[in-house]
Amino acid sequence: MISLGLEPAAEECSRAGCRASASWRIEWRNPKIHDESRRKVWLACDEHVEFLREFLGARDFPLEVLAVGAPASAPASAPAEGTP
Ligand SMILES: [Zn+2]
């Protein structure tokens, strides 16, 4: 068997055929098949982040675009909201 090189590349763009290193992480879910806590993650390079975001947005999937390396769903500099 020949390895197809499918070992999970840490930070490679998810766009088909693109091998560029990713700068962005798109977290999304399909409400029809994923429950509230599920998140799919796509990685995107600068060139494809718009394409992938629009691809998902066109399907009305909830999504969030984060910089690679940013903590999930919580920008480090954002003040905490609703803390008693
Ligand atoms: Zn790309």
PDB file of the backbone (N, CA, C, O) and the ligand in Angstrom, with CONECT records:
HET     ZN  A 101       1
ATOM      1  N   MET A   1       0.843  -1.206   0.000  1.00  0.00           N
ATOM      2  CA  MET A   1       0.000   0.000   0.000  1.00  0.00           C
ATOM      3  C   MET A   1       0.875   1.252   0.000  1.00  0.00           C
ATOM      4  O   MET A   1       1.848   1.368   0.746  1.00  0.00           O
ATOM      5  N   ILE A   2       0.504   2.133  -0.826  1.00  0.00           N
ATOM      6  CA  ILE A   2       1.226   3.404  -0.867  1.00  0.00           C
ATOM      7  C   ILE A   2       0.485   4.403   0.016  1.00  0.00           C
ATOM      8  O   ILE A   2      -0.728   4.572  -0.104  1.00  0.00           O
ATOM      9  N   SER A   3       1.203   5.040   0.875  1.00  0.00           N
ATOM     10  CA  SER A   3       0.585   6.082   1.694  1.00  0.00           C
ATOM     11  C   SER A   3       0.146   7.233   0.791  1.00  0.00           C
ATOM     12  O   SER A   3       0.897   7.693  -0.069  1.00  0.00           O
ATOM     13  N   LEU A   4      -1.060   7.675   1.005  1.00  0.00           N
ATOM     14  CA  LEU A   4      -1.550   8.803   0.215  1.00  0.00           C
ATOM     15  C   LEU A   4      -1.271  10.132   0.904  1.00  0.00           C
ATOM     16  O   LEU A   4      -1.725  11.186   0.461  1.00  0.00           O
ATOM     17  N   GLY A   5      -0.531  10.064   1.972  1.00  0.00           N
ATOM     18  CA  GLY A   5      -0.184  11.310   2.648  1.00  0.00           C
ATOM     19  C   GLY A   5      -1.362  11.914   3.373  1.00  0.00           C
ATOM     20  O   GLY A   5      -1.478  13.135   3.474  1.00  0.00           O
ATOM     21  N   LEU A   6      -2.251  11.051   3.886  1.00  0.00           N
ATOM     22  CA  LEU A   6      -3.445  11.577   4.527  1.00  0.00           C
ATOM     23  C   LEU A   6      -3.278  11.757   6.034  1.00  0.00           C
ATOM     24  O   LEU A   6      -4.251  12.001   6.747  1.00  0.00           O
ATOM     25  N   GLU A   7      -2.071  11.639   6.500  1.00  0.00           N
ATOM     26  CA  GLU A   7      -1.886  11.921   7.916  1.00  0.00           C
ATOM     27  C   GLU A   7      -2.366  13.345   8.161  1.00  0.00           C
ATOM     28  O   GLU A   7      -2.118  14.227   7.339  1.00  0.00           O
ATOM     29  N   PRO A   8      -3.041  13.582   9.263  1.00  0.00           N
ATOM     30  CA  PRO A   8      -3.632  14.905   9.454  1.00  0.00           C
ATOM     31  C   PRO A   8      -2.580  15.993   9.470  1.00  0.00           C
ATOM     32  O   PRO A   8      -1.781  16.097  10.401  1.00  0.00           O
ATOM     33  N   ALA A   9      -2.593  16.789   8.438  1.00  0.00           N
ATOM     34  CA  ALA A   9      -1.675  17.921   8.403  1.00  0.00           C
ATOM     35  C   ALA A   9      -2.216  18.969   9.352  1.00  0.00           C
ATOM     36  O   ALA A   9      -3.383  19.350   9.268  1.00  0.00           O
ATOM     37  N   ALA A  10      -1.408  19.412  10.212  1.00  0.00           N
ATOM     38  CA  ALA A  10      -1.881  20.282  11.285  1.00  0.00           C
ATOM     39  C   ALA A  10      -2.568  21.524  10.747  1.00  0.00           C
ATOM     40  O   ALA A  10      -3.660  21.873  11.193  1.00  0.00           O
ATOM     41  N   GLU A  11      -1.950  22.179   9.810  1.00  0.00           N
ATOM     42  CA  GLU A  11      -2.473  23.485   9.432  1.00  0.00           C
ATOM     43  C   GLU A  11      -2.409  23.673   7.933  1.00  0.00           C
ATOM     44  O   GLU A  11      -1.753  24.584   7.426  1.00  0.00           O
ATOM     45  N   GLU A  12      -3.107  22.788   7.232  1.00  0.00           N
ATOM     46  CA  GLU A  12      -3.135  22.890   5.783  1.00  0.00           C
ATOM     47  C   GLU A  12      -4.556  23.241   5.355  1.00  0.00           C
ATOM     48  O   GLU A  12      -5.523  22.739   5.926  1.00  0.00           O
ATOM     49  N   CYS A  13      -4.677  24.089   4.365  1.00  0.00           N
ATOM     50  CA  CYS A  13      -5.972  24.531   3.861  1.00  0.00           C
ATOM     51  C   CYS A  13      -6.862  23.336   3.494  1.00  0.00           C
ATOM     52  O   CYS A  13      -6.387  22.367   2.903  1.00  0.00           O
ATOM     53  N   SER A  14      -8.142  23.406   3.841  1.00  0.00           N
ATOM     54  CA  SER A  14      -9.084  22.316   3.586  1.00  0.00           C
ATOM     55  C   SER A  14      -9.664  22.337   2.172  1.00  0.00           C
ATOM     56  O   SER A  14     -10.304  21.373   1.751  1.00  0.00           O
ATOM     57  N   ARG A  15      -9.450  23.405   1.455  1.00  0.00           N
ATOM     58  CA  ARG A  15      -9.955  23.499   0.095  1.00  0.00           C
ATOM     59  C   ARG A  15      -9.347  22.392  -0.752  1.00  0.00           C
ATOM     60  O   ARG A  15      -8.138  22.166  -0.711  1.00  0.00           O
ATOM     61  N   ALA A  16     -10.194  21.694  -1.529  1.00  0.00           N
ATOM     62  CA  ALA A  16      -9.710  20.593  -2.348  1.00  0.00           C
ATOM     63  C   ALA A  16      -8.570  21.054  -3.247  1.00  0.00           C
ATOM     64  O   ALA A  16      -8.680  22.048  -3.964  1.00  0.00           O
ATOM     65  N   GLY A  17      -7.495  20.320  -3.189  1.00  0.00           N
ATOM     66  CA  GLY A  17      -6.374  20.604  -4.071  1.00  0.00           C
ATOM     67  C   GLY A  17      -5.426  21.678  -3.579  1.00  0.00           C
ATOM     68  O   GLY A  17      -4.375  21.900  -4.179  1.00  0.00           O
ATOM     69  N   CYS A  18      -5.782  22.341  -2.502  1.00  0.00           N
ATOM     70  CA  CYS A  18      -4.922  23.404  -1.993  1.00  0.00           C
ATOM     71  C   CYS A  18      -4.026  22.856  -0.900  1.00  0.00           C
ATOM     72  O   CYS A  18      -4.501  22.242   0.056  1.00  0.00           O
ATOM     73  N   ARG A  19      -2.733  23.079  -1.045  1.00  0.00           N
ATOM     74  CA  ARG A  19      -1.785  22.590  -0.057  1.00  0.00           C
ATOM     75  C   ARG A  19      -1.175  23.730   0.740  1.00  0.00           C
ATOM     76  O   ARG A  19      -0.208  23.541   1.478  1.00  0.00           O
ATOM     77  N   ALA A  20      -1.739  24.895   0.588  1.00  0.00           N
ATOM     78  CA  ALA A  20      -1.175  26.054   1.287  1.00  0.00           C
ATOM     79  C   ALA A  20      -1.389  25.912   2.793  1.00  0.00           C
ATOM     80  O   ALA A  20      -2.327  25.252   3.240  1.00  0.00           O
ATOM     81  N   SER A  21      -0.527  26.525   3.545  1.00  0.00           N
ATOM     82  CA  SER A  21      -0.706  26.467   4.981  1.00  0.00           C
ATOM     83  C   SER A  21      -1.838  27.416   5.379  1.00  0.00           C
ATOM     84  O   SER A  21      -1.994  28.499   4.816  1.00  0.00           O
ATOM     85  N   ALA A  22      -2.613  26.981   6.354  1.00  0.00           N
ATOM     86  CA  ALA A  22      -3.826  27.706   6.719  1.00  0.00           C
ATOM     87  C   ALA A  22      -3.535  28.819   7.717  1.00  0.00           C
ATOM     88  O   ALA A  22      -2.695  28.684   8.607  1.00  0.00           O
ATOM     89  N   SER A  23      -4.249  29.912   7.542  1.00  0.00           N
ATOM     90  CA  SER A  23      -4.181  31.001   8.512  1.00  0.00           C
ATOM     91  C   SER A  23      -5.481  31.098   9.302  1.00  0.00           C
ATOM     92  O   SER A  23      -5.556  31.786  10.320  1.00  0.00           O
ATOM     93  N   TRP A  24      -6.491  30.406   8.820  1.00  0.00           N
ATOM     94  CA  TRP A  24      -7.835  30.539   9.377  1.00  0.00           C
ATOM     95  C   TRP A  24      -8.430  29.191   9.709  1.00  0.00           C
ATOM     96  O   TRP A  24      -8.110  28.174   9.094  1.00  0.00           O
ATOM     97  N   ARG A  25      -9.300  29.209  10.693  1.00  0.00           N
ATOM     98  CA  ARG A  25     -10.029  28.020  11.093  1.00  0.00           C
ATOM     99  C   ARG A  25     -11.505  28.360  11.037  1.00  0.00           C
ATOM    100  O   ARG A  25     -11.951  29.320  11.667  1.00  0.00           O
ATOM    101  N   ILE A  26     -12.261  27.580  10.289  1.00  0.00           N
ATOM    102  CA  ILE A  26     -13.705  27.807  10.190  1.00  0.00           C
ATOM    103  C   ILE A  26     -14.400  26.705  10.969  1.00  0.00           C
ATOM    104  O   ILE A  26     -14.298  25.526  10.628  1.00  0.00           O
ATOM    105  N   GLU A  27     -15.097  27.095  12.003  1.00  0.00           N
ATOM    106  CA  GLU A  27     -15.857  26.128  12.796  1.00  0.00           C
ATOM    107  C   GLU A  27     -17.309  26.243  12.390  1.00  0.00           C
ATOM    108  O   GLU A  27     -17.884  27.331  12.384  1.00  0.00           O
ATOM    109  N   TRP A  28     -17.892  25.112  12.053  1.00  0.00           N
ATOM    110  CA  TRP A  28     -19.264  25.149  11.558  1.00  0.00           C
ATOM    111  C   TRP A  28     -19.961  23.864  11.923  1.00  0.00           C
ATOM    112  O   TRP A  28     -19.334  22.897  12.356  1.00  0.00           O
ATOM    113  N   ARG A  29     -21.275  23.864  11.743  1.00  0.00           N
ATOM    114  CA  ARG A  29     -22.022  22.626  11.880  1.00  0.00           C
ATOM    115  C   ARG A  29     -23.226  22.682  10.965  1.00  0.00           C
ATOM    116  O   ARG A  29     -23.703  23.756  10.595  1.00  0.00           O
ATOM    117  N   ASN A  30     -23.701  21.516  10.611  1.00  0.00           N
ATOM    118  CA  ASN A  30     -24.927  21.392   9.829  1.00  0.00           C
ATOM    119  C   ASN A  30     -26.044  21.058  10.805  1.00  0.00           C
ATOM    120  O   ASN A  30     -26.087  19.948  11.335  1.00  0.00           O
ATOM    121  N   PRO A  31     -26.954  22.005  11.052  1.00  0.00           N
ATOM    122  CA  PRO A  31     -27.994  21.789  12.067  1.00  0.00           C
ATOM    123  C   PRO A  31     -28.855  20.567  11.781  1.00  0.00           C
ATOM    124  O   PRO A  31     -29.473  20.016  12.692  1.00  0.00           O
ATOM    125  N   LYS A  32     -28.899  20.142  10.528  1.00  0.00           N
ATOM    126  CA  LYS A  32     -29.724  18.976  10.195  1.00  0.00           C
ATOM    127  C   LYS A  32     -29.103  17.674  10.657  1.00  0.00           C
ATOM    128  O   LYS A  32     -29.823  16.717  10.945  1.00  0.00           O
ATOM    129  N   ILE A  33     -27.793  17.617  10.733  1.00  0.00           N
ATOM    130  CA  ILE A  33     -27.155  16.349  11.099  1.00  0.00           C
ATOM    131  C   ILE A  33     -26.260  16.441  12.322  1.00  0.00           C
ATOM    132  O   ILE A  33     -25.872  15.420  12.890  1.00  0.00           O
ATOM    133  N   HIS A  34     -25.931  17.661  12.733  1.00  0.00           N
ATOM    134  CA  HIS A  34     -25.077  17.814  13.903  1.00  0.00           C
ATOM    135  C   HIS A  34     -25.892  18.420  15.037  1.00  0.00           C
ATOM    136  O   HIS A  34     -26.665  19.354  14.820  1.00  0.00           O
ATOM    137  N   ASP A  35     -25.721  17.891  16.249  1.00  0.00           N
ATOM    138  CA  ASP A  35     -26.418  18.541  17.349  1.00  0.00           C
ATOM    139  C   ASP A  35     -25.641  19.779  17.794  1.00  0.00           C
ATOM    140  O   ASP A  35     -24.557  20.064  17.286  1.00  0.00           O
ATOM    141  N   GLU A  36     -26.212  20.502  18.744  1.00  0.00           N
ATOM    142  CA  GLU A  36     -25.687  21.815  19.129  1.00  0.00           C
ATOM    143  C   GLU A  36     -24.211  21.812  19.509  1.00  0.00           C
ATOM    144  O   GLU A  36     -23.505  22.798  19.296  1.00  0.00           O
ATOM    145  N   SER A  37     -23.754  20.707  20.067  1.00  0.00           N
ATOM    146  CA  SER A  37     -22.397  20.701  20.589  1.00  0.00           C
ATOM    147  C   SER A  37     -21.358  20.269  19.554  1.00  0.00           C
ATOM    148  O   SER A  37     -20.155  20.368  19.794  1.00  0.00           O
ATOM    149  N   ARG A  38     -21.834  19.788  18.398  1.00  0.00           N
ATOM    150  CA  ARG A  38     -20.895  19.330  17.385  1.00  0.00           C
ATOM    151  C   ARG A  38     -20.283  20.508  16.637  1.00  0.00           C
ATOM    152  O   ARG A  38     -20.958  21.500  16.361  1.00  0.00           O
ATOM    153  N   ARG A  39     -19.012  20.391  16.317  1.00  0.00           N
ATOM    154  CA  ARG A  39     -18.366  21.379  15.474  1.00  0.00           C
ATOM    155  C   ARG A  39     -17.501  20.662  14.455  1.00  0.00           C
ATOM    156  O   ARG A  39     -16.713  19.779  14.794  1.00  0.00           O
ATOM    157  N   LYS A  40     -17.661  21.057  13.204  1.00  0.00           N
ATOM    158  CA  LYS A  40     -16.713  20.639  12.194  1.00  0.00           C
ATOM    159  C   LYS A  40     -15.701  21.765  12.060  1.00  0.00           C
ATOM    160  O   LYS A  40     -16.036  22.936  12.242  1.00  0.00           O
ATOM    161  N   VAL A  41     -14.486  21.416  11.747  1.00  0.00           N
ATOM    162  CA  VAL A  41     -13.464  22.446  11.587  1.00  0.00           C
ATOM    163  C   VAL A  41     -12.817  22.295  10.225  1.00  0.00           C
ATOM    164  O   VAL A  41     -12.314  21.230   9.867  1.00  0.00           O
ATOM    165  N   TRP A  42     -12.842  23.374   9.482  1.00  0.00           N
ATOM    166  CA  TRP A  42     -12.081  23.445   8.244  1.00  0.00           C
ATOM    167  C   TRP A  42     -10.972  24.465   8.447  1.00  0.00           C
ATOM    168  O   TRP A  42     -11.138  25.466   9.143  1.00  0.00           O
ATOM    169  N   LEU A  43      -9.852  24.186   7.829  1.00  0.00           N
ATOM    170  CA  LEU A  43      -8.763  25.156   7.851  1.00  0.00           C
ATOM    171  C   LEU A  43      -8.698  25.827   6.489  1.00  0.00           C
ATOM    172  O   LEU A  43      -9.001  25.210   5.468  1.00  0.00           O
ATOM    173  N   ALA A  44      -8.308  27.075   6.479  1.00  0.00           N
ATOM    174  CA  ALA A  44      -8.267  27.802   5.216  1.00  0.00           C
ATOM    175  C   ALA A  44      -7.064  28.725   5.142  1.00  0.00           C
ATOM    176  O   ALA A  44      -6.659  29.332   6.133  1.00  0.00           O
ATOM    177  N   CYS A  45      -6.505  28.818   3.946  1.00  0.00           N
ATOM    178  CA  CYS A  45      -5.454  29.796   3.709  1.00  0.00           C
ATOM    179  C   CYS A  45      -6.118  31.153   3.432  1.00  0.00           C
ATOM    180  O   CYS A  45      -7.340  31.238   3.307  1.00  0.00           O
ATOM    181  N   ASP A  46      -5.322  32.182   3.341  1.00  0.00           N
ATOM    182  CA  ASP A  46      -5.876  33.518   3.091  1.00  0.00           C
ATOM    183  C   ASP A  46      -6.709  33.563   1.811  1.00  0.00           C
ATOM    184  O   ASP A  46      -7.709  34.275   1.725  1.00  0.00           O
ATOM    185  N   GLU A  47      -6.274  32.787   0.823  1.00  0.00           N
ATOM    186  CA  GLU A  47      -6.931  32.824  -0.472  1.00  0.00           C
ATOM    187  C   GLU A  47      -8.322  32.185  -0.443  1.00  0.00           C
ATOM    188  O   GLU A  47      -9.219  32.608  -1.173  1.00  0.00           O
ATOM    189  N   HIS A  48      -8.496  31.170   0.399  1.00  0.00           N
ATOM    190  CA  HIS A  48      -9.725  30.387   0.346  1.00  0.00           C
ATOM    191  C   HIS A  48     -10.668  30.601   1.516  1.00  0.00           C
ATOM    192  O   HIS A  48     -11.755  30.022   1.537  1.00  0.00           O
ATOM    193  N   VAL A  49     -10.287  31.409   2.482  1.00  0.00           N
ATOM    194  CA  VAL A  49     -11.164  31.579   3.639  1.00  0.00           C
ATOM    195  C   VAL A  49     -12.519  32.166   3.214  1.00  0.00           C
ATOM    196  O   VAL A  49     -13.557  31.764   3.740  1.00  0.00           O
ATOM    197  N   GLU A  50     -12.513  33.094   2.284  1.00  0.00           N
ATOM    198  CA  GLU A  50     -13.767  33.678   1.810  1.00  0.00           C
ATOM    199  C   GLU A  50     -14.616  32.637   1.080  1.00  0.00           C
ATOM    200  O   GLU A  50     -15.825  32.544   1.290  1.00  0.00           O
ATOM    201  N   PHE A  51     -13.965  31.865   0.228  1.00  0.00           N
ATOM    202  CA  PHE A  51     -14.674  30.842  -0.534  1.00  0.00           C
ATOM    203  C   PHE A  51     -15.377  29.860   0.400  1.00  0.00           C
ATOM    204  O   PHE A  51     -16.558  29.557   0.234  1.00  0.00           O
ATOM    205  N   LEU A  52     -14.629  29.372   1.376  1.00  0.00           N
ATOM    206  CA  LEU A  52     -15.186  28.361   2.267  1.00  0.00           C
ATOM    207  C   LEU A  52     -16.265  28.958   3.171  1.00  0.00           C
ATOM    208  O   LEU A  52     -17.271  28.311   3.464  1.00  0.00           O
ATOM    209  N   ARG A  53     -16.046  30.187   3.604  1.00  0.00           N
ATOM    210  CA  ARG A  53     -17.037  30.845   4.451  1.00  0.00           C
ATOM    211  C   ARG A  53     -18.357  31.016   3.680  1.00  0.00           C
ATOM    212  O   ARG A  53     -19.434  30.756   4.215  1.00  0.00           O
ATOM    213  N   GLU A  54     -18.259  31.450   2.440  1.00  0.00           N
ATOM    214  CA  GLU A  54     -19.458  31.650   1.638  1.00  0.00           C
ATOM    215  C   GLU A  54     -20.119  30.330   1.279  1.00  0.00           C
ATOM    216  O   GLU A  54     -21.344  30.240   1.192  1.00  0.00           O
ATOM    217  N   PHE A  55     -19.303  29.313   1.072  1.00  0.00           N
ATOM    218  CA  PHE A  55     -19.824  27.973   0.770  1.00  0.00           C
ATOM    219  C   PHE A  55     -20.742  27.512   1.892  1.00  0.00           C
ATOM    220  O   PHE A  55     -21.833  27.000   1.639  1.00  0.00           O
ATOM    221  N   LEU A  56     -20.305  27.691   3.116  1.00  0.00           N
ATOM    222  CA  LEU A  56     -21.094  27.281   4.273  1.00  0.00           C
ATOM    223  C   LEU A  56     -22.225  28.266   4.542  1.00  0.00           C
ATOM    224  O   LEU A  56     -23.341  27.867   4.873  1.00  0.00           O
ATOM    225  N   GLY A  57     -21.931  29.546   4.400  1.00  0.00           N
ATOM    226  CA  GLY A  57     -22.943  30.571   4.651  1.00  0.00           C
ATOM    227  C   GLY A  57     -24.122  30.442   3.706  1.00  0.00           C
ATOM    228  O   GLY A  57     -25.261  30.709   4.090  1.00  0.00           O
ATOM    229  N   ALA A  58     -23.858  30.035   2.474  1.00  0.00           N
ATOM    230  CA  ALA A  58     -24.918  29.870   1.487  1.00  0.00           C
ATOM    231  C   ALA A  58     -25.889  28.773   1.887  1.00  0.00           C
ATOM    232  O   ALA A  58     -27.030  28.744   1.427  1.00  0.00           O
ATOM    233  N   ARG A  59     -25.427  27.868   2.749  1.00  0.00           N
ATOM    234  CA  ARG A  59     -26.285  26.785   3.225  1.00  0.00           C
ATOM    235  C   ARG A  59     -26.913  27.092   4.580  1.00  0.00           C
ATOM    236  O   ARG A  59     -27.550  26.239   5.197  1.00  0.00           O
ATOM    237  N   ASP A  60     -26.717  28.331   5.027  1.00  0.00           N
ATOM    238  CA  ASP A  60     -27.264  28.748   6.319  1.00  0.00           C
ATOM    239  C   ASP A  60     -26.735  27.928   7.480  1.00  0.00           C
ATOM    240  O   ASP A  60     -27.427  27.725   8.477  1.00  0.00           O
ATOM    241  N   PHE A  61     -25.508  27.460   7.345  1.00  0.00           N
ATOM    242  CA  PHE A  61     -24.902  26.760   8.471  1.00  0.00           C
ATOM    243  C   PHE A  61     -24.334  27.797   9.436  1.00  0.00           C
ATOM    244  O   PHE A  61     -23.716  28.772   9.007  1.00  0.00           O
ATOM    245  N   PRO A  62     -24.539  27.591  10.732  1.00  0.00           N
ATOM    246  CA  PRO A  62     -23.873  28.468  11.683  1.00  0.00           C
ATOM    247  C   PRO A  62     -22.360  28.271  11.576  1.00  0.00           C
ATOM    248  O   PRO A  62     -21.884  27.137  11.540  1.00  0.00           O
ATOM    249  N   LEU A  63     -21.620  29.349  11.525  1.00  0.00           N
ATOM    250  CA  LEU A  63     -20.176  29.208  11.381  1.00  0.00           C
ATOM    251  C   LEU A  63     -19.446  30.340  12.069  1.00  0.00           C
ATOM    252  O   LEU A  63     -20.007  31.401  12.346  1.00  0.00           O
ATOM    253  N   GLU A  64     -18.208  30.088  12.330  1.00  0.00           N
ATOM    254  CA  GLU A  64     -17.374  31.068  12.980  1.00  0.00           C
ATOM    255  C   GLU A  64     -15.984  30.985  12.350  1.00  0.00           C
ATOM    256  O   GLU A  64     -15.448  29.892  12.166  1.00  0.00           O
ATOM    257  N   VAL A  65     -15.412  32.118  12.025  1.00  0.00           N
ATOM    258  CA  VAL A  65     -14.070  32.134  11.438  1.00  0.00           C
ATOM    259  C   VAL A  65     -13.092  32.654  12.482  1.00  0.00           C
ATOM    260  O   VAL A  65     -13.247  33.757  13.007  1.00  0.00           O
ATOM    261  N   LEU A  66     -12.105  31.856  12.767  1.00  0.00           N
ATOM    262  CA  LEU A  66     -11.127  32.202  13.789  1.00  0.00           C
ATOM    263  C   LEU A  66      -9.735  32.111  13.204  1.00  0.00           C
ATOM    264  O   LEU A  66      -9.493  31.330  12.284  1.00  0.00           O
ATOM    265  N   ALA A  67      -8.831  32.895  13.724  1.00  0.00           N
ATOM    266  CA  ALA A  67      -7.439  32.755  13.317  1.00  0.00           C
ATOM    267  C   ALA A  67      -6.910  31.428  13.843  1.00  0.00           C
ATOM    268  O   ALA A  67      -7.234  31.010  14.955  1.00  0.00           O
ATOM    269  N   VAL A  68      -6.084  30.767  13.020  1.00  0.00           N
ATOM    270  CA  VAL A  68      -5.444  29.548  13.504  1.00  0.00           C
ATOM    271  C   VAL A  68      -4.628  29.903  14.743  1.00  0.00           C
ATOM    272  O   VAL A  68      -3.880  30.880  14.760  1.00  0.00           O
ATOM    273  N   GLY A  69      -4.792  29.091  15.768  1.00  0.00           N
ATOM    274  CA  GLY A  69      -4.067  29.375  16.994  1.00  0.00           C
ATOM    275  C   GLY A  69      -4.888  30.142  18.004  1.00  0.00           C
ATOM    276  O   GLY A  69      -4.523  30.220  19.177  1.00  0.00           O
ATOM    277  N   ALA A  70      -6.012  30.720  17.550  1.00  0.00           N
ATOM    278  CA  ALA A  70      -6.896  31.400  18.491  1.00  0.00           C
ATOM    279  C   ALA A  70      -7.640  30.357  19.310  1.00  0.00           C
ATOM    280  O   ALA A  70      -7.940  29.275  18.806  1.00  0.00           O
ATOM    281  N   PRO A  71      -7.936  30.661  20.543  1.00  0.00           N
ATOM    282  CA  PRO A  71      -8.714  29.719  21.339  1.00  0.00           C
ATOM    283  C   PRO A  71     -10.118  29.570  20.760  1.00  0.00           C
ATOM    284  O   PRO A  71     -10.683  30.537  20.248  1.00  0.00           O
ATOM    285  N   ALA A  72     -10.673  28.387  20.836  1.00  0.00           N
ATOM    286  CA  ALA A  72     -11.960  28.098  20.231  1.00  0.00           C
ATOM    287  C   ALA A  72     -13.053  29.020  20.745  1.00  0.00           C
ATOM    288  O   ALA A  72     -13.278  29.137  21.950  1.00  0.00           O
ATOM    289  N   SER A  73     -13.726  29.670  19.805  1.00  0.00           N
ATOM    290  CA  SER A  73     -14.923  30.444  20.109  1.00  0.00           C
ATOM    291  C   SER A  73     -14.742  31.481  21.210  1.00  0.00           C
ATOM    292  O   SER A  73     -15.723  31.884  21.835  1.00  0.00           O
ATOM    293  N   ALA A  74     -13.523  31.920  21.459  1.00  0.00           N
ATOM    294  CA  ALA A  74     -13.327  32.904  22.520  1.00  0.00           C
ATOM    295  C   ALA A  74     -12.068  33.723  22.268  1.00  0.00           C
ATOM    296  O   ALA A  74     -10.983  33.369  22.730  1.00  0.00           O
ATOM    297  N   PRO A  75     -12.220  34.819  21.533  1.00  0.00           N
ATOM    298  CA  PRO A  75     -11.063  35.681  21.287  1.00  0.00           C
ATOM    299  C   PRO A  75     -10.418  36.109  22.602  1.00  0.00           C
ATOM    300  O   PRO A  75     -11.109  36.533  23.528  1.00  0.00           O
ATOM    301  N   ALA A  76      -9.111  35.998  22.679  1.00  0.00           N
ATOM    302  CA  ALA A  76      -8.405  36.216  23.941  1.00  0.00           C
ATOM    303  C   ALA A  76      -8.630  37.610  24.495  1.00  0.00           C
ATOM    304  O   ALA A  76      -8.662  37.806  25.710  1.00  0.00           O
ATOM    305  N   SER A  77      -8.786  38.585  23.597  1.00  0.00           N
ATOM    306  CA  SER A  77      -8.859  39.961  24.079  1.00  0.00           C
ATOM    307  C   SER A  77     -10.283  40.397  24.422  1.00  0.00           C
ATOM    308  O   SER A  77     -10.489  41.486  24.957  1.00  0.00           O
ATOM    309  N   ALA A  78     -11.262  39.548  24.114  1.00  0.00           N
ATOM    310  CA  ALA A  78     -12.647  39.939  24.364  1.00  0.00           C
ATOM    311  C   ALA A  78     -12.941  39.919  25.860  1.00  0.00           C
ATOM    312  O   ALA A  78     -12.581  38.972  26.559  1.00  0.00           O
ATOM    313  N   PRO A  79     -13.587  40.953  26.336  1.00  0.00           N
ATOM    314  CA  PRO A  79     -13.951  40.956  27.755  1.00  0.00           C
ATOM    315  C   PRO A  79     -15.011  39.905  28.035  1.00  0.00           C
ATOM    316  O   PRO A  79     -15.856  39.637  27.180  1.00  0.00           O
ATOM    317  N   ALA A  80     -14.980  39.323  29.186  1.00  0.00           N
ATOM    318  CA  ALA A  80     -15.982  38.331  29.562  1.00  0.00           C
ATOM    319  C   ALA A  80     -17.338  39.012  29.659  1.00  0.00           C
ATOM    320  O   ALA A  80     -17.475  40.097  30.224  1.00  0.00           O
ATOM    321  N   GLU A  81     -18.331  38.347  29.094  1.00  0.00           N
ATOM    322  CA  GLU A  81     -19.670  38.915  29.143  1.00  0.00           C
ATOM    323  C   GLU A  81     -20.521  38.176  30.154  1.00  0.00           C
ATOM    324  O   GLU A  81     -20.425  36.956  30.283  1.00  0.00           O
ATOM    325  N   GLY A  82     -21.329  38.890  30.850  1.00  0.00           N
ATOM    326  CA  GLY A  82     -22.298  38.278  31.741  1.00  0.00           C
ATOM    327  C   GLY A  82     -21.690  37.627  32.971  1.00  0.00           C
ATOM    328  O   GLY A  82     -22.325  36.803  33.629  1.00  0.00           O
ATOM    329  N   THR A  83     -20.451  38.004  33.276  1.00  0.00           N
ATOM    330  CA  THR A  83     -19.873  37.456  34.490  1.00  0.00           C
ATOM    331  C   THR A  83     -20.485  38.148  35.706  1.00  0.00           C
ATOM    332  O   THR A  83     -20.463  39.376  35.787  1.00  0.00           O
ATOM    333  N   PRO A  84     -21.009  37.413  36.615  1.00  0.00           N
ATOM    334  CA  PRO A  84     -21.645  38.029  37.783  1.00  0.00           C
ATOM    335  C   PRO A  84     -20.627  38.776  38.657  1.00  0.00           C
ATOM    336  O   PRO A  84     -20.997  39.351  39.680  1.00  0.00           O
TER     337      PRO A  84
HETATM  338 ZN    ZN A 101      -6.250  27.338   0.204  1.00  0.00          ZN2+
END
